[in-house]
């Protein structure tokens, strides 16, 4: 979602292996201030350390449909 929103890969200096380790240890890329709150909140939910707390693909799809039908985003 981050890469789709910002149109570029997540920047990381170290190797891909080190990047993956950092993500597994809780690191997440910076979310910029101008990001829509609803989008940022969904990204954070998708990044939850507990997989059971992450939204399912169906839930994400339904959220996107809701956004598409809304004028608030």
Z-matrix of the N, CA and C atoms (Angstrom, degrees):
N
C 1 1.444
C 2 1.527 1 110.37
N 3 1.338 2 116.10 1 -39.12
C 4 1.461 3 119.86 2 -179.59
C 5 1.523 4 109.96 3 -60.14
N 6 1.326 5 116.59 4 -47.36
C 7 1.466 6 120.80 5 -177.84
C 8 1.523 7 111.43 6 -65.93
N 9 1.318 8 117.70 7 -35.94
C 10 1.467 9 120.96 8 177.18
C 11 1.524 10 109.69 9 -66.28
N 12 1.324 11 117.04 10 -45.04
C 13 1.457 12 121.65 11 -177.77
C 14 1.522 13 112.38 12 -63.53
N 15 1.330 14 116.60 13 -47.25
C 16 1.461 15 120.22 14 -173.82
C 17 1.530 16 113.83 15 -95.34
N 18 1.332 17 117.49 16 -7.02
C 19 1.462 18 121.21 17 174.71
C 20 1.516 19 114.98 18 69.51
N 21 1.326 20 116.87 19 26.18
C 22 1.467 21 120.30 20 178.73
C 23 1.520 22 108.33 21 -155.35
N 24 1.328 23 117.08 22 159.44
C 25 1.464 24 119.45 23 178.21
C 26 1.528 25 110.94 24 -67.56
N 27 1.307 26 115.93 25 155.12
C 28 1.462 27 120.24 26 175.85
C 29 1.528 28 107.45 27 -65.28
N 30 1.341 29 117.35 28 124.90
C 31 1.465 30 119.05 29 -178.45
C 32 1.528 31 111.43 30 -74.08
N 33 1.314 32 115.53 31 130.71
C 34 1.460 33 120.03 32 172.71
C 35 1.511 34 107.89 33 -146.21
N 36 1.323 35 115.31 34 141.77
C 37 1.460 36 121.69 35 -173.85
C 38 1.522 37 111.15 36 -88.70
N 39 1.304 38 116.59 37 -38.23
C 40 1.449 39 120.92 38 -175.17
C 41 1.530 40 111.70 39 -79.93
N 42 1.295 41 115.76 40 -175.29
C 43 1.460 42 121.08 41 179.89
C 44 1.524 43 110.33 42 -67.51
N 45 1.318 44 115.67 43 163.14
C 46 1.462 45 119.93 44 177.99
C 47 1.530 46 110.25 45 -60.83
N 48 1.322 47 117.12 46 -36.89
C 49 1.466 48 120.95 47 178.07
C 50 1.525 49 110.78 48 -60.58
N 51 1.336 50 116.95 49 -47.37
C 52 1.469 51 121.21 50 178.84
C 53 1.524 52 110.65 51 -62.91
N 54 1.320 53 116.43 52 -39.12
C 55 1.464 54 121.13 53 177.99
C 56 1.529 55 110.01 54 -60.09
N 57 1.315 56 116.63 55 -46.28
C 58 1.471 57 120.77 56 179.95
C 59 1.526 58 111.22 57 -62.63
N 60 1.329 59 116.62 58 -40.00
C 61 1.465 60 119.86 59 177.27
C 62 1.525 61 111.21 60 -61.28
N 63 1.327 62 116.03 61 -43.04
C 64 1.462 63 119.69 62 179.66
C 65 1.523 64 110.83 63 -62.41
N 66 1.322 65 117.26 64 -42.30
C 67 1.464 66 120.90 65 178.80
C 68 1.524 67 109.95 66 -62.61
N 69 1.327 68 117.00 67 -42.93
C 70 1.469 69 120.80 68 178.34
C 71 1.523 70 111.47 69 -63.33
N 72 1.325 71 116.50 70 -26.04
C 73 1.462 72 121.32 71 178.80
C 74 1.525 73 112.96 72 -91.87
N 75 1.342 74 117.01 73 8.40
C 76 1.458 75 119.92 74 173.04
C 77 1.514 76 116.96 75 105.76
N 78 1.332 77 118.49 76 -5.50
C 79 1.463 78 119.43 77 179.34
C 80 1.521 79 109.77 78 -68.16
N 81 1.329 80 116.87 79 139.34
C 82 1.460 81 122.65 80 175.68
C 83 1.520 82 108.46 81 -134.48
N 84 1.335 83 117.67 82 148.30
C 85 1.462 84 119.78 83 179.54
C 86 1.527 85 111.43 84 -66.66
N 87 1.316 86 114.74 85 155.94
C 88 1.463 87 122.12 86 -179.70
C 89 1.526 88 110.38 87 -65.51
N 90 1.313 89 116.25 88 136.20
C 91 1.465 90 121.74 89 173.56
C 92 1.524 91 106.46 90 -103.18
N 93 1.317 92 116.96 91 120.95
C 94 1.457 93 121.96 92 -175.84
C 95 1.526 94 111.73 93 -71.61
N 96 1.331 95 115.94 94 151.80
C 97 1.463 96 122.68 95 -174.79
C 98 1.523 97 113.78 96 -59.85
N 99 1.318 98 118.01 97 -30.30
C 100 1.462 99 120.26 98 -176.45
C 101 1.531 100 112.97 99 -83.13
N 102 1.321 101 117.74 100 6.11
C 103 1.463 102 122.36 101 179.05
C 104 1.523 103 109.22 102 -74.57
N 105 1.331 104 116.20 103 134.69
C 106 1.465 105 120.16 104 177.07
C 107 1.527 106 109.19 105 -55.77
N 108 1.317 107 116.37 106 133.81
C 109 1.463 108 121.42 107 -175.99
C 110 1.523 109 111.53 108 -57.74
N 111 1.330 110 116.94 109 -41.92
C 112 1.468 111 119.50 110 -178.19
C 113 1.531 112 110.85 111 -63.48
N 114 1.337 113 117.53 112 -37.52
C 115 1.463 114 121.35 113 179.42
C 116 1.528 115 110.14 114 -70.14
N 117 1.335 116 116.09 115 -44.11
C 118 1.469 117 120.30 116 179.11
C 119 1.526 118 110.47 117 -61.86
N 120 1.322 119 116.69 118 -41.83
C 121 1.467 120 120.12 119 179.09
C 122 1.524 121 111.41 120 -62.73
N 123 1.329 122 117.06 121 -41.01
C 124 1.461 123 120.04 122 178.91
C 125 1.530 124 110.57 123 -65.62
N 126 1.327 125 117.44 124 -41.96
C 127 1.468 126 119.99 125 177.15
C 128 1.521 127 110.38 126 -58.13
N 129 1.323 128 116.38 127 -45.72
C 130 1.464 129 120.20 128 -179.33
C 131 1.521 130 111.19 129 -62.57
N 132 1.327 131 117.11 130 -38.75
C 133 1.470 132 120.00 131 176.93
C 134 1.528 133 110.35 132 -63.46
N 135 1.331 134 117.02 133 -40.11
C 136 1.470 135 121.08 134 179.45
C 137 1.527 136 111.31 135 -67.38
N 138 1.319 137 117.24 136 -26.50
C 139 1.457 138 122.00 137 -178.80
C 140 1.524 139 113.27 138 -90.06
N 141 1.311 140 118.85 139 2.65
C 142 1.465 141 121.02 140 -176.40
C 143 1.526 142 110.11 141 -53.45
N 144 1.324 143 116.42 142 138.12
C 145 1.467 144 121.10 143 179.95
C 146 1.531 145 111.69 144 -64.67
N 147 1.326 146 116.71 145 -26.23
C 148 1.465 147 121.78 146 178.85
C 149 1.527 148 108.86 147 -94.26
N 150 1.326 149 118.05 148 108.55
C 151 1.469 150 120.60 149 -177.78
C 152 1.527 151 113.63 150 -55.40
N 153 1.318 152 117.41 151 -28.09
C 154 1.466 153 120.32 152 -179.60
C 155 1.523 154 112.30 153 -70.24
N 156 1.333 155 116.91 154 -19.71
C 157 1.465 156 121.19 155 179.32
C 158 1.531 157 112.23 156 -90.34
N 159 1.325 158 117.04 157 -9.82
C 160 1.467 159 120.69 158 179.91
C 161 1.525 160 109.97 159 -76.54
N 162 1.337 161 117.33 160 146.64
C 163 1.464 162 119.03 161 177.11
C 164 1.527 163 110.63 162 -69.63
N 165 1.322 164 115.43 163 149.81
C 166 1.463 165 120.45 164 175.79
C 167 1.524 166 108.91 165 -77.42
N 168 1.320 167 116.59 166 167.48
C 169 1.467 168 120.86 167 176.74
C 170 1.522 169 110.26 168 -59.52
N 171 1.328 170 117.03 169 -38.39
C 172 1.465 171 120.80 170 178.76
C 173 1.523 172 110.65 171 -64.50
N 174 1.322 173 116.89 172 -42.34
C 175 1.470 174 119.99 173 178.32
C 176 1.528 175 110.90 174 -63.02
N 177 1.327 176 116.47 175 -42.07
C 178 1.467 177 120.09 176 178.75
C 179 1.524 178 109.99 177 -63.85
N 180 1.318 179 116.69 178 -43.93
C 181 1.464 180 120.86 179 177.65
C 182 1.526 181 110.11 180 -57.32
N 183 1.322 182 117.14 181 -47.25
C 184 1.465 183 120.80 182 -179.05
C 185 1.524 184 111.87 183 -63.37
N 186 1.317 185 117.07 184 -36.25
C 187 1.465 186 120.88 185 176.24
C 188 1.522 187 109.90 186 -64.48
N 189 1.336 188 117.07 187 -44.69
C 190 1.466 189 120.25 188 178.45
C 191 1.523 190 111.47 189 -61.87
N 192 1.324 191 117.23 190 -40.83
C 193 1.470 192 120.98 191 177.74
C 194 1.524 193 109.58 192 -62.27
N 195 1.318 194 116.26 193 -43.10
C 196 1.466 195 120.62 194 178.75
C 197 1.526 196 110.41 195 -61.07
N 198 1.339 197 116.54 196 -43.75
C 199 1.461 198 120.32 197 178.36
C 200 1.519 199 111.05 198 -62.92
N 201 1.315 200 116.09 199 -41.22
C 202 1.460 201 120.55 200 -178.70
C 203 1.528 202 110.57 201 -61.58
N 204 1.314 203 117.07 202 -34.37
C 205 1.457 204 121.81 203 -178.67
C 206 1.525 205 112.88 204 -88.29
N 207 1.323 206 116.83 205 -0.57
C 208 1.458 207 121.72 206 -176.63
C 209 1.519 208 110.14 207 -107.84
N 210 1.314 209 115.18 208 153.21
C 211 1.460 210 120.26 209 176.31
C 212 1.521 211 111.22 210 -99.30
N 213 1.324 212 117.43 211 5.42
C 214 1.459 213 121.09 212 -174.47
C 215 1.519 214 114.09 213 -88.10
N 216 1.312 215 118.65 214 -2.41
C 217 1.460 216 119.42 215 -178.97
C 218 1.507 217 110.56 216 -119.60
